Amino acid sequence: MTWNEVRNTYPNQFVKFEVLKSHIENDKEYVDEIAVIGPIADDKATRELLESKDNVLIFHTANEVVVVKLRTRIGLRRALRNAH
């Protein structure tokens, strides 16, 4: 299912879905195809998002596209000790 189909089916609400197909441009992932799990009540959306794993997302259908900004891992800095 495409995001436009989801927006038409579930207008103006949060939706929980699994990403089936996406593509990456620069530092953003654009979602192309999804499998809807179901609508989410506004007061439960934050908790559902925090508990989601893998390719499961919560997104509001007021958004025209599903875009996820990708973060790169930031390594920890530490001083190397000389072993004498």
Disulfide bonds with the S-S distance in Angstrom:
none
